[in-house]
Amino acid sequence: MLWGCFAAGGTGALHKIDGIMRDENYVDILKQHLKTSVRKLKLGRKWIFQTDNNLKHTSKVVAKWLKDNTVKVLVWPSQIPDLNPIENVWAELKNRVRTRRPTNLTQLHQLCQEEWAKIHPTYYGKLVEGYPKHLTQVKQFKGNATKY
């Protein structure tokens, strides 16, 4: 399992998760990677963190850390399709790594890191740029399938 982040200008950290992820593990990942990724991506102060409604992402421990660290989180209603654009990134990464045919977990992780770094920033820019239109279509179609 991996944790990663991106913005319109490219990728932030990609972190390998060993074992079962718990709330505290997620906070540790945020502590270790979120702010450094924000600096790397030169986002300044006006950025919004988006997650899905996974229980680990919305737990009290995580919510407290986000609040204590003044991280603005995108309000994300439950019971809607997963619209987080990171899902597109995971699919892209998976396709790239699959073509390289890793033979063990160590090689898989190494190839994920390599391919993560190779995805061109324009890919992320297009995802972010198209996001408002995508959300508008989902709303218009009341959560049913759209062309995206």
Secondary structure, 3 states (H helix, E strand, C coil): CEEEEEECCEEEEEEECCCCCCHHHHHHHHHHHHHHHHHHCCCCCCCCECCCCCHHHHCHHHHHHHHHCCCCECCCCCCCCCCCCHHHHHHHHHHHHHHHCCCCHHHHHHHHHHHHHHCCHHHHHHHHHHHHHHHHHHHHCCCCCCCC
